[in-house]
Amino acid sequence: MDYKNTSNGGLPFSEQQIRRVLGSPEGQKLLQLLSRDGGAALRQAAQAMRAGDYALAQQLLSPVMQSPQAQQLIAKLNEKQG
């Protein structure tokens, strides 16, 4: 997906959507998963995104995001978004 052509600084979602997801119990659990290594991968991914390297950000977070626990949380979040 080409994120550079979207609004909101190149992100495919709004700040309000981010706040809603991260404020949910599932979003909080997902953040905990992403922070297990002290948040190093999450910080590196955020830095890559700020630099416009979305592929690197995805690569850095992929191991955690592909875990069964993360997949369950993502499915629940998607259900809530309808």
HTML snippet that shows the backbone in 3Dmol.js (N, CA, C, O; Angstrom):
<script src="https://3Dmol.org/build/3Dmol-min.js"></script>
<div id="view" style="width:600px;height:400px;position:relative"></div>
<script>
const pdb = `
ATOM      1  N   MET A   1       0.836  -1.182   0.000  1.00  0.00           N
ATOM      2  CA  MET A   1       0.000   0.000   0.000  1.00  0.00           C
ATOM      3  C   MET A   1       0.874   1.235   0.000  1.00  0.00           C
ATOM      4  O   MET A   1       1.888   1.287   0.696  1.00  0.00           O
ATOM      5  N   ASP A   2       0.486   2.221  -0.774  1.00  0.00           N
ATOM      6  CA  ASP A   2       1.246   3.459  -0.859  1.00  0.00           C
ATOM      7  C   ASP A   2       0.707   4.451   0.162  1.00  0.00           C
ATOM      8  O   ASP A   2      -0.316   5.095  -0.071  1.00  0.00           O
ATOM      9  N   TYR A   3       1.388   4.572   1.282  1.00  0.00           N
ATOM     10  CA  TYR A   3       0.936   5.429   2.361  1.00  0.00           C
ATOM     11  C   TYR A   3       1.228   6.897   2.090  1.00  0.00           C
ATOM     12  O   TYR A   3       0.629   7.767   2.722  1.00  0.00           O
ATOM     13  N   LYS A   4       2.114   7.184   1.188  1.00  0.00           N
ATOM     14  CA  LYS A   4       2.527   8.557   0.957  1.00  0.00           C
ATOM     15  C   LYS A   4       1.419   9.410   0.367  1.00  0.00           C
ATOM     16  O   LYS A   4       1.455  10.634   0.492  1.00  0.00           O
ATOM     17  N   ASN A   5       0.442   8.797  -0.267  1.00  0.00           N
ATOM     18  CA  ASN A   5      -0.616   9.560  -0.901  1.00  0.00           C
ATOM     19  C   ASN A   5      -1.844   9.718  -0.028  1.00  0.00           C
ATOM     20  O   ASN A   5      -2.868  10.209  -0.503  1.00  0.00           O
ATOM     21  N   THR A   6      -1.779   9.323   1.218  1.00  0.00           N
ATOM     22  CA  THR A   6      -2.917   9.463   2.108  1.00  0.00           C
ATOM     23  C   THR A   6      -2.781  10.736   2.918  1.00  0.00           C
ATOM     24  O   THR A   6      -1.704  11.329   2.979  1.00  0.00           O
ATOM     25  N   SER A   7      -3.873  11.157   3.541  1.00  0.00           N
ATOM     26  CA  SER A   7      -3.823  12.339   4.396  1.00  0.00           C
ATOM     27  C   SER A   7      -3.213  11.965   5.742  1.00  0.00           C
ATOM     28  O   SER A   7      -2.861  10.807   5.968  1.00  0.00           O
ATOM     29  N   ASN A   8      -3.089  12.934   6.627  1.00  0.00           N
ATOM     30  CA  ASN A   8      -2.568  12.712   7.980  1.00  0.00           C
ATOM     31  C   ASN A   8      -1.100  12.303   7.974  1.00  0.00           C
ATOM     32  O   ASN A   8      -0.728  11.294   8.575  1.00  0.00           O
ATOM     33  N   GLY A   9      -0.282  13.072   7.307  1.00  0.00           N
ATOM     34  CA  GLY A   9       1.152  12.830   7.338  1.00  0.00           C
ATOM     35  C   GLY A   9       1.580  11.531   6.680  1.00  0.00           C
ATOM     36  O   GLY A   9       2.627  10.978   7.016  1.00  0.00           O
ATOM     37  N   GLY A  10       0.786  11.047   5.756  1.00  0.00           N
ATOM     38  CA  GLY A  10       1.155   9.830   5.055  1.00  0.00           C
ATOM     39  C   GLY A  10       0.646   8.565   5.708  1.00  0.00           C
ATOM     40  O   GLY A  10       0.902   7.475   5.197  1.00  0.00           O
ATOM     41  N   LEU A  11      -0.070   8.669   6.824  1.00  0.00           N
ATOM     42  CA  LEU A  11      -0.587   7.481   7.492  1.00  0.00           C
ATOM     43  C   LEU A  11      -1.957   7.118   6.922  1.00  0.00           C
ATOM     44  O   LEU A  11      -2.722   8.000   6.530  1.00  0.00           O
ATOM     45  N   PRO A  12      -2.267   5.825   6.875  1.00  0.00           N
ATOM     46  CA  PRO A  12      -3.540   5.393   6.293  1.00  0.00           C
ATOM     47  C   PRO A  12      -4.710   5.464   7.270  1.00  0.00           C
ATOM     48  O   PRO A  12      -5.777   4.916   6.992  1.00  0.00           O
ATOM     49  N   PHE A  13      -4.525   6.128   8.408  1.00  0.00           N
ATOM     50  CA  PHE A  13      -5.580   6.210   9.413  1.00  0.00           C
ATOM     51  C   PHE A  13      -5.457   7.542  10.132  1.00  0.00           C
ATOM     52  O   PHE A  13      -4.397   8.169  10.120  1.00  0.00           O
ATOM     53  N   SER A  14      -6.544   7.971  10.756  1.00  0.00           N
ATOM     54  CA  SER A  14      -6.563   9.271  11.420  1.00  0.00           C
ATOM     55  C   SER A  14      -6.058   9.167  12.861  1.00  0.00           C
ATOM     56  O   SER A  14      -5.967   8.081  13.433  1.00  0.00           O
ATOM     57  N   GLU A  15      -5.739  10.309  13.413  1.00  0.00           N
ATOM     58  CA  GLU A  15      -5.294  10.353  14.814  1.00  0.00           C
ATOM     59  C   GLU A  15      -6.410   9.851  15.728  1.00  0.00           C
ATOM     60  O   GLU A  15      -6.141   9.161  16.712  1.00  0.00           O
ATOM     61  N   GLN A  16      -7.652  10.191  15.411  1.00  0.00           N
ATOM     62  CA  GLN A  16      -8.790   9.739  16.209  1.00  0.00           C
ATOM     63  C   GLN A  16      -8.898   8.209  16.187  1.00  0.00           C
ATOM     64  O   GLN A  16      -9.183   7.595  17.215  1.00  0.00           O
ATOM     65  N   GLN A  17      -8.674   7.596  15.027  1.00  0.00           N
ATOM     66  CA  GLN A  17      -8.707   6.138  14.935  1.00  0.00           C
ATOM     67  C   GLN A  17      -7.600   5.517  15.780  1.00  0.00           C
ATOM     68  O   GLN A  17      -7.820   4.509  16.451  1.00  0.00           O
ATOM     69  N   ILE A  18      -6.432   6.104  15.749  1.00  0.00           N
ATOM     70  CA  ILE A  18      -5.301   5.596  16.537  1.00  0.00           C
ATOM     71  C   ILE A  18      -5.639   5.662  18.022  1.00  0.00           C
ATOM     72  O   ILE A  18      -5.425   4.699  18.758  1.00  0.00           O
ATOM     73  N   ARG A  19      -6.166   6.799  18.458  1.00  0.00           N
ATOM     74  CA  ARG A  19      -6.519   6.964  19.874  1.00  0.00           C
ATOM     75  C   ARG A  19      -7.583   5.954  20.303  1.00  0.00           C
ATOM     76  O   ARG A  19      -7.512   5.402  21.401  1.00  0.00           O
ATOM     77  N   ARG A  20      -8.556   5.717  19.447  1.00  0.00           N
ATOM     78  CA  ARG A  20      -9.627   4.775  19.777  1.00  0.00           C
ATOM     79  C   ARG A  20      -9.073   3.362  19.914  1.00  0.00           C
ATOM     80  O   ARG A  20      -9.426   2.643  20.849  1.00  0.00           O
ATOM     81  N   VAL A  21      -8.216   2.966  18.996  1.00  0.00           N
ATOM     82  CA  VAL A  21      -7.642   1.613  19.039  1.00  0.00           C
ATOM     83  C   VAL A  21      -6.732   1.460  20.249  1.00  0.00           C
ATOM     84  O   VAL A  21      -6.838   0.484  20.991  1.00  0.00           O
ATOM     85  N   LEU A  22      -5.839   2.421  20.447  1.00  0.00           N
ATOM     86  CA  LEU A  22      -4.893   2.311  21.553  1.00  0.00           C
ATOM     87  C   LEU A  22      -5.552   2.478  22.909  1.00  0.00           C
ATOM     88  O   LEU A  22      -5.000   2.052  23.924  1.00  0.00           O
ATOM     89  N   GLY A  23      -6.727   3.093  22.937  1.00  0.00           N
ATOM     90  CA  GLY A  23      -7.455   3.246  24.184  1.00  0.00           C
ATOM     91  C   GLY A  23      -8.286   2.025  24.558  1.00  0.00           C
ATOM     92  O   GLY A  23      -8.798   1.934  25.674  1.00  0.00           O
ATOM     93  N   SER A  24      -8.416   1.095  23.632  1.00  0.00           N
ATOM     94  CA  SER A  24      -9.201  -0.112  23.891  1.00  0.00           C
ATOM     95  C   SER A  24      -8.361  -1.136  24.655  1.00  0.00           C
ATOM     96  O   SER A  24      -7.132  -1.085  24.605  1.00  0.00           O
ATOM     97  N   PRO A  25      -9.013  -2.065  25.360  1.00  0.00           N
ATOM     98  CA  PRO A  25      -8.253  -3.116  26.053  1.00  0.00           C
ATOM     99  C   PRO A  25      -7.373  -3.928  25.089  1.00  0.00           C
ATOM    100  O   PRO A  25      -6.242  -4.281  25.421  1.00  0.00           O
ATOM    101  N   GLU A  26      -7.897  -4.214  23.911  1.00  0.00           N
ATOM    102  CA  GLU A  26      -7.119  -4.986  22.929  1.00  0.00           C
ATOM    103  C   GLU A  26      -5.921  -4.182  22.437  1.00  0.00           C
ATOM    104  O   GLU A  26      -4.831  -4.726  22.261  1.00  0.00           O
ATOM    105  N   GLY A  27      -6.128  -2.893  22.216  1.00  0.00           N
ATOM    106  CA  GLY A  27      -5.030  -2.028  21.781  1.00  0.00           C
ATOM    107  C   GLY A  27      -3.940  -1.937  22.827  1.00  0.00           C
ATOM    108  O   GLY A  27      -2.753  -1.931  22.499  1.00  0.00           O
ATOM    109  N   GLN A  28      -4.344  -1.864  24.097  1.00  0.00           N
ATOM    110  CA  GLN A  28      -3.369  -1.823  25.186  1.00  0.00           C
ATOM    111  C   GLN A  28      -2.562  -3.117  25.251  1.00  0.00           C
ATOM    112  O   GLN A  28      -1.349  -3.090  25.458  1.00  0.00           O
ATOM    113  N   LYS A  29      -3.240  -4.243  25.073  1.00  0.00           N
ATOM    114  CA  LYS A  29      -2.537  -5.533  25.076  1.00  0.00           C
ATOM    115  C   LYS A  29      -1.583  -5.638  23.890  1.00  0.00           C
ATOM    116  O   LYS A  29      -0.484  -6.177  24.013  1.00  0.00           O
ATOM    117  N   LEU A  30      -2.011  -5.121  22.745  1.00  0.00           N
ATOM    118  CA  LEU A  30      -1.150  -5.141  21.561  1.00  0.00           C
ATOM    119  C   LEU A  30       0.088  -4.280  21.789  1.00  0.00           C
ATOM    120  O   LEU A  30       1.193  -4.665  21.408  1.00  0.00           O
ATOM    121  N   LEU A  31      -0.093  -3.129  22.404  1.00  0.00           N
ATOM    122  CA  LEU A  31       1.058  -2.283  22.741  1.00  0.00           C
ATOM    123  C   LEU A  31       2.012  -2.983  23.696  1.00  0.00           C
ATOM    124  O   LEU A  31       3.230  -2.854  23.572  1.00  0.00           O
ATOM    125  N   GLN A  32       1.458  -3.726  24.649  1.00  0.00           N
ATOM    126  CA  GLN A  32       2.305  -4.483  25.575  1.00  0.00           C
ATOM    127  C   GLN A  32       3.123  -5.524  24.819  1.00  0.00           C
ATOM    128  O   GLN A  32       4.303  -5.724  25.109  1.00  0.00           O
ATOM    129  N   LEU A  33       2.498  -6.185  23.853  1.00  0.00           N
ATOM    130  CA  LEU A  33       3.236  -7.166  23.039  1.00  0.00           C
ATOM    131  C   LEU A  33       4.368  -6.487  22.279  1.00  0.00           C
ATOM    132  O   LEU A  33       5.484  -7.003  22.214  1.00  0.00           O
ATOM    133  N   LEU A  34       4.070  -5.337  21.711  1.00  0.00           N
ATOM    134  CA  LEU A  34       5.066  -4.621  20.910  1.00  0.00           C
ATOM    135  C   LEU A  34       6.185  -4.041  21.767  1.00  0.00           C
ATOM    136  O   LEU A  34       7.252  -3.704  21.254  1.00  0.00           O
ATOM    137  N   SER A  35       5.945  -3.923  23.066  1.00  0.00           N
ATOM    138  CA  SER A  35       6.937  -3.338  23.968  1.00  0.00           C
ATOM    139  C   SER A  35       7.704  -4.372  24.776  1.00  0.00           C
ATOM    140  O   SER A  35       8.466  -4.006  25.672  1.00  0.00           O
ATOM    141  N   ARG A  36       7.525  -5.629  24.488  1.00  0.00           N
ATOM    142  CA  ARG A  36       8.183  -6.687  25.269  1.00  0.00           C
ATOM    143  C   ARG A  36       9.701  -6.570  25.274  1.00  0.00           C
ATOM    144  O   ARG A  36      10.344  -6.925  26.262  1.00  0.00           O
ATOM    145  N   ASP A  37      10.270  -6.084  24.204  1.00  0.00           N
ATOM    146  CA  ASP A  37      11.730  -5.954  24.138  1.00  0.00           C
ATOM    147  C   ASP A  37      12.187  -4.601  24.679  1.00  0.00           C
ATOM    148  O   ASP A  37      13.243  -4.093  24.302  1.00  0.00           O
ATOM    149  N   GLY A  38      11.383  -4.031  25.562  1.00  0.00           N
ATOM    150  CA  GLY A  38      11.693  -2.708  26.075  1.00  0.00           C
ATOM    151  C   GLY A  38      11.238  -1.610  25.130  1.00  0.00           C
ATOM    152  O   GLY A  38      11.544  -0.437  25.343  1.00  0.00           O
ATOM    153  N   GLY A  39      10.509  -1.984  24.086  1.00  0.00           N
ATOM    154  CA  GLY A  39      10.000  -1.024  23.114  1.00  0.00           C
ATOM    155  C   GLY A  39      10.977  -0.681  22.016  1.00  0.00           C
ATOM    156  O   GLY A  39      10.717   0.217  21.216  1.00  0.00           O
ATOM    157  N   ALA A  40      12.110  -1.385  21.961  1.00  0.00           N
ATOM    158  CA  ALA A  40      13.135  -1.061  20.962  1.00  0.00           C
ATOM    159  C   ALA A  40      12.606  -1.194  19.529  1.00  0.00           C
ATOM    160  O   ALA A  40      12.803  -0.299  18.708  1.00  0.00           O
ATOM    161  N   ALA A  41      11.949  -2.292  19.238  1.00  0.00           N
ATOM    162  CA  ALA A  41      11.435  -2.494  17.873  1.00  0.00           C
ATOM    163  C   ALA A  41      10.364  -1.458  17.548  1.00  0.00           C
ATOM    164  O   ALA A  41      10.308  -0.952  16.427  1.00  0.00           O
ATOM    165  N   LEU A  42       9.524  -1.145  18.514  1.00  0.00           N
ATOM    166  CA  LEU A  42       8.480  -0.153  18.304  1.00  0.00           C
ATOM    167  C   LEU A  42       9.085   1.225  18.037  1.00  0.00           C
ATOM    168  O   LEU A  42       8.628   1.942  17.146  1.00  0.00           O
ATOM    169  N   ARG A  43      10.099   1.592  18.796  1.00  0.00           N
ATOM    170  CA  ARG A  43      10.786   2.878  18.576  1.00  0.00           C
ATOM    171  C   ARG A  43      11.464   2.899  17.215  1.00  0.00           C
ATOM    172  O   ARG A  43      11.402   3.905  16.509  1.00  0.00           O
ATOM    173  N   GLN A  44      12.109   1.803  16.837  1.00  0.00           N
ATOM    174  CA  GLN A  44      12.771   1.739  15.530  1.00  0.00           C
ATOM    175  C   GLN A  44      11.741   1.831  14.402  1.00  0.00           C
ATOM    176  O   GLN A  44      11.975   2.491  13.389  1.00  0.00           O
ATOM    177  N   ALA A  45      10.607   1.168  14.586  1.00  0.00           N
ATOM    178  CA  ALA A  45       9.554   1.214  13.570  1.00  0.00           C
ATOM    179  C   ALA A  45       8.988   2.630  13.445  1.00  0.00           C
ATOM    180  O   ALA A  45       8.738   3.105  12.337  1.00  0.00           O
ATOM    181  N   ALA A  46       8.788   3.297  14.570  1.00  0.00           N
ATOM    182  CA  ALA A  46       8.286   4.675  14.546  1.00  0.00           C
ATOM    183  C   ALA A  46       9.277   5.593  13.844  1.00  0.00           C
ATOM    184  O   ALA A  46       8.888   6.471  13.074  1.00  0.00           O
ATOM    185  N   GLN A  47      10.557   5.381  14.115  1.00  0.00           N
ATOM    186  CA  GLN A  47      11.588   6.185  13.465  1.00  0.00           C
ATOM    187  C   GLN A  47      11.592   5.929  11.956  1.00  0.00           C
ATOM    188  O   GLN A  47      11.721   6.865  11.168  1.00  0.00           O
ATOM    189  N   ALA A  48      11.452   4.676  11.559  1.00  0.00           N
ATOM    190  CA  ALA A  48      11.408   4.338  10.136  1.00  0.00           C
ATOM    191  C   ALA A  48      10.193   4.981   9.473  1.00  0.00           C
ATOM    192  O   ALA A  48      10.292   5.482   8.352  1.00  0.00           O
ATOM    193  N   MET A  49       9.051   4.970  10.153  1.00  0.00           N
ATOM    194  CA  MET A  49       7.843   5.584   9.591  1.00  0.00           C
ATOM    195  C   MET A  49       8.025   7.093   9.441  1.00  0.00           C
ATOM    196  O   MET A  49       7.626   7.668   8.428  1.00  0.00           O
ATOM    197  N   ARG A  50       8.623   7.733  10.442  1.00  0.00           N
ATOM    198  CA  ARG A  50       8.863   9.178  10.334  1.00  0.00           C
ATOM    199  C   ARG A  50       9.759   9.488   9.145  1.00  0.00           C
ATOM    200  O   ARG A  50       9.632  10.541   8.520  1.00  0.00           O
ATOM    201  N   ALA A  51      10.662   8.571   8.837  1.00  0.00           N
ATOM    202  CA  ALA A  51      11.570   8.756   7.704  1.00  0.00           C
ATOM    203  C   ALA A  51      10.921   8.333   6.378  1.00  0.00           C
ATOM    204  O   ALA A  51      11.521   8.471   5.312  1.00  0.00           O
ATOM    205  N   GLY A  52       9.696   7.819   6.462  1.00  0.00           N
ATOM    206  CA  GLY A  52       8.989   7.411   5.248  1.00  0.00           C
ATOM    207  C   GLY A  52       9.274   5.999   4.801  1.00  0.00           C
ATOM    208  O   GLY A  52       8.860   5.603   3.711  1.00  0.00           O
ATOM    209  N   ASP A  53       9.974   5.224   5.619  1.00  0.00           N
ATOM    210  CA  ASP A  53      10.315   3.845   5.258  1.00  0.00           C
ATOM    211  C   ASP A  53       9.316   2.877   5.906  1.00  0.00           C
ATOM    212  O   ASP A  53       9.612   2.230   6.911  1.00  0.00           O
ATOM    213  N   TYR A  54       8.130   2.800   5.300  1.00  0.00           N
ATOM    214  CA  TYR A  54       7.057   1.978   5.851  1.00  0.00           C
ATOM    215  C   TYR A  54       7.357   0.487   5.735  1.00  0.00           C
ATOM    216  O   TYR A  54       6.910  -0.307   6.563  1.00  0.00           O
ATOM    217  N   ALA A  55       8.102   0.116   4.724  1.00  0.00           N
ATOM    218  CA  ALA A  55       8.466  -1.299   4.559  1.00  0.00           C
ATOM    219  C   ALA A  55       9.363  -1.751   5.716  1.00  0.00           C
ATOM    220  O   ALA A  55       9.178  -2.845   6.250  1.00  0.00           O
ATOM    221  N   LEU A  56      10.321  -0.926   6.102  1.00  0.00           N
ATOM    222  CA  LEU A  56      11.192  -1.265   7.226  1.00  0.00           C
ATOM    223  C   LEU A  56      10.388  -1.325   8.523  1.00  0.00           C
ATOM    224  O   LEU A  56      10.591  -2.228   9.335  1.00  0.00           O
ATOM    225  N   ALA A  57       9.483  -0.378   8.724  1.00  0.00           N
ATOM    226  CA  ALA A  57       8.642  -0.378   9.922  1.00  0.00           C
ATOM    227  C   ALA A  57       7.847  -1.673  10.009  1.00  0.00           C
ATOM    228  O   ALA A  57       7.768  -2.294  11.069  1.00  0.00           O
ATOM    229  N   GLN A  58       7.266  -2.070   8.899  1.00  0.00           N
ATOM    230  CA  GLN A  58       6.492  -3.309   8.872  1.00  0.00           C
ATOM    231  C   GLN A  58       7.386  -4.510   9.146  1.00  0.00           C
ATOM    232  O   GLN A  58       6.991  -5.426   9.867  1.00  0.00           O
ATOM    233  N   GLN A  59       8.572  -4.513   8.583  1.00  0.00           N
ATOM    234  CA  GLN A  59       9.519  -5.611   8.791  1.00  0.00           C
ATOM    235  C   GLN A  59       9.929  -5.713  10.264  1.00  0.00           C
ATOM    236  O   GLN A  59      10.051  -6.814  10.799  1.00  0.00           O
ATOM    237  N   LEU A  60      10.137  -4.589  10.904  1.00  0.00           N
ATOM    238  CA  LEU A  60      10.545  -4.577  12.312  1.00  0.00           C
ATOM    239  C   LEU A  60       9.452  -5.103  13.238  1.00  0.00           C
ATOM    240  O   LEU A  60       9.744  -5.757  14.239  1.00  0.00           O
ATOM    241  N   LEU A  61       8.196  -4.818  12.905  1.00  0.00           N
ATOM    242  CA  LEU A  61       7.086  -5.218  13.766  1.00  0.00           C
ATOM    243  C   LEU A  61       6.480  -6.557  13.382  1.00  0.00           C
ATOM    244  O   LEU A  61       5.705  -7.130  14.148  1.00  0.00           O
ATOM    245  N   SER A  62       6.819  -7.050  12.229  1.00  0.00           N
ATOM    246  CA  SER A  62       6.212  -8.271  11.705  1.00  0.00           C
ATOM    247  C   SER A  62       6.324  -9.482  12.630  1.00  0.00           C
ATOM    248  O   SER A  62       5.328 -10.183  12.805  1.00  0.00           O
ATOM    249  N   PRO A  63       7.476  -9.765  13.229  1.00  0.00           N
ATOM    250  CA  PRO A  63       7.553 -10.954  14.092  1.00  0.00           C
ATOM    251  C   PRO A  63       6.518 -10.952  15.212  1.00  0.00           C
ATOM    252  O   PRO A  63       5.913 -11.984  15.502  1.00  0.00           O
ATOM    253  N   VAL A  64       6.315  -9.810  15.836  1.00  0.00           N
ATOM    254  CA  VAL A  64       5.332  -9.725  16.913  1.00  0.00           C
ATOM    255  C   VAL A  64       3.921  -9.750  16.341  1.00  0.00           C
ATOM    256  O   VAL A  64       3.047 -10.439  16.867  1.00  0.00           O
ATOM    257  N   MET A  65       3.700  -9.007  15.274  1.00  0.00           N
ATOM    258  CA  MET A  65       2.355  -8.893  14.713  1.00  0.00           C
ATOM    259  C   MET A  65       1.860 -10.211  14.119  1.00  0.00           C
ATOM    260  O   MET A  65       0.653 -10.402  13.973  1.00  0.00           O
ATOM    261  N   GLN A  66       2.761 -11.112  13.778  1.00  0.00           N
ATOM    262  CA  GLN A  66       2.374 -12.405  13.220  1.00  0.00           C
ATOM    263  C   GLN A  66       2.139 -13.464  14.295  1.00  0.00           C
ATOM    264  O   GLN A  66       1.735 -14.586  13.988  1.00  0.00           O
ATOM    265  N   SER A  67       2.389 -13.110  15.540  1.00  0.00           N
ATOM    266  CA  SER A  67       2.188 -14.078  16.623  1.00  0.00           C
ATOM    267  C   SER A  67       0.695 -14.367  16.783  1.00  0.00           C
ATOM    268  O   SER A  67      -0.137 -13.509  16.490  1.00  0.00           O
ATOM    269  N   PRO A  68       0.355 -15.566  17.244  1.00  0.00           N
ATOM    270  CA  PRO A  68      -1.067 -15.902  17.432  1.00  0.00           C
ATOM    271  C   PRO A  68      -1.790 -14.925  18.359  1.00  0.00           C
ATOM    272  O   PRO A  68      -2.941 -14.564  18.113  1.00  0.00           O
ATOM    273  N   GLN A  69      -1.114 -14.502  19.420  1.00  0.00           N
ATOM    274  CA  GLN A  69      -1.737 -13.572  20.358  1.00  0.00           C
ATOM    275  C   GLN A  69      -2.049 -12.240  19.684  1.00  0.00           C
ATOM    276  O   GLN A  69      -3.140 -11.697  19.858  1.00  0.00           O
ATOM    277  N   ALA A  70      -1.106 -11.715  18.922  1.00  0.00           N
ATOM    278  CA  ALA A  70      -1.334 -10.452  18.218  1.00  0.00           C
ATOM    279  C   ALA A  70      -2.433 -10.611  17.176  1.00  0.00           C
ATOM    280  O   ALA A  70      -3.262  -9.715  17.013  1.00  0.00           O
ATOM    281  N   GLN A  71      -2.454 -11.730  16.472  1.00  0.00           N
ATOM    282  CA  GLN A  71      -3.482 -11.958  15.454  1.00  0.00           C
ATOM    283  C   GLN A  71      -4.878 -11.988  16.080  1.00  0.00           C
ATOM    284  O   GLN A  71      -5.831 -11.482  15.487  1.00  0.00           O
ATOM    285  N   GLN A  72      -5.004 -12.569  17.258  1.00  0.00           N
ATOM    286  CA  GLN A  72      -6.296 -12.589  17.959  1.00  0.00           C
ATOM    287  C   GLN A  72      -6.725 -11.173  18.349  1.00  0.00           C
ATOM    288  O   GLN A  72      -7.891 -10.810  18.195  1.00  0.00           O
ATOM    289  N   LEU A  73      -5.795 -10.388  18.846  1.00  0.00           N
ATOM    290  CA  LEU A  73      -6.099  -9.022  19.231  1.00  0.00           C
ATOM    291  C   LEU A  73      -6.491  -8.193  18.010  1.00  0.00           C
ATOM    292  O   LEU A  73      -7.421  -7.390  18.076  1.00  0.00           O
ATOM    293  N   ILE A  74      -5.791  -8.384  16.911  1.00  0.00           N
ATOM    294  CA  ILE A  74      -6.104  -7.645  15.683  1.00  0.00           C
ATOM    295  C   ILE A  74      -7.489  -8.037  15.184  1.00  0.00           C
ATOM    296  O   ILE A  74      -8.250  -7.176  14.741  1.00  0.00           O
ATOM    297  N   ALA A  75      -7.822  -9.303  15.248  1.00  0.00           N
ATOM    298  CA  ALA A  75      -9.158  -9.754  14.824  1.00  0.00           C
ATOM    299  C   ALA A  75     -10.235  -9.097  15.676  1.00  0.00           C
ATOM    300  O   ALA A  75     -11.259  -8.664  15.148  1.00  0.00           O
ATOM    301  N   LYS A  76     -10.023  -9.016  16.982  1.00  0.00           N
ATOM    302  CA  LYS A  76     -10.994  -8.368  17.869  1.00  0.00           C
ATOM    303  C   LYS A  76     -11.128  -6.878  17.540  1.00  0.00           C
ATOM    304  O   LYS A  76     -12.232  -6.335  17.517  1.00  0.00           O
ATOM    305  N   LEU A  77      -9.993  -6.230  17.287  1.00  0.00           N
ATOM    306  CA  LEU A  77     -10.026  -4.807  16.924  1.00  0.00           C
ATOM    307  C   LEU A  77     -10.774  -4.600  15.610  1.00  0.00           C
ATOM    308  O   LEU A  77     -11.548  -3.653  15.475  1.00  0.00           O
ATOM    309  N   ASN A  78     -10.543  -5.477  14.654  1.00  0.00           N
ATOM    310  CA  ASN A  78     -11.243  -5.364  13.369  1.00  0.00           C
ATOM    311  C   ASN A  78     -12.738  -5.569  13.533  1.00  0.00           C
ATOM    312  O   ASN A  78     -13.529  -4.897  12.871  1.00  0.00           O
ATOM    313  N   GLU A  79     -13.134  -6.476  14.397  1.00  0.00           N
ATOM    314  CA  GLU A  79     -14.566  -6.700  14.664  1.00  0.00           C
ATOM    315  C   GLU A  79     -15.200  -5.437  15.242  1.00  0.00           C
ATOM    316  O   GLU A  79     -16.317  -5.078  14.867  1.00  0.00           O
ATOM    317  N   LYS A  80     -14.509  -4.772  16.136  1.00  0.00           N
ATOM    318  CA  LYS A  80     -15.026  -3.560  16.762  1.00  0.00           C
ATOM    319  C   LYS A  80     -15.165  -2.418  15.757  1.00  0.00           C
ATOM    320  O   LYS A  80     -16.066  -1.587  15.870  1.00  0.00           O
ATOM    321  N   GLN A  81     -14.266  -2.384  14.773  1.00  0.00           N
ATOM    322  CA  GLN A  81     -14.293  -1.320  13.776  1.00  0.00           C
ATOM    323  C   GLN A  81     -15.443  -1.510  12.792  1.00  0.00           C
ATOM    324  O   GLN A  81     -15.875  -0.569  12.127  1.00  0.00           O
ATOM    325  N   GLY A  82     -15.926  -2.745  12.716  1.00  0.00           N
ATOM    326  CA  GLY A  82     -17.067  -3.084  11.894  1.00  0.00           C
ATOM    327  C   GLY A  82     -16.815  -2.925  10.472  1.00  0.00           C
ATOM    328  O   GLY A  82     -17.701  -3.179   9.656  1.00  0.00           O
TER     329      GLY A  82
END
`;
const viewer = $3Dmol.createViewer("view");
viewer.addModel(pdb, "pdb");
viewer.setStyle({}, {cartoon: {color: "spectrum"}});
viewer.zoomTo();
viewer.render();
</script>
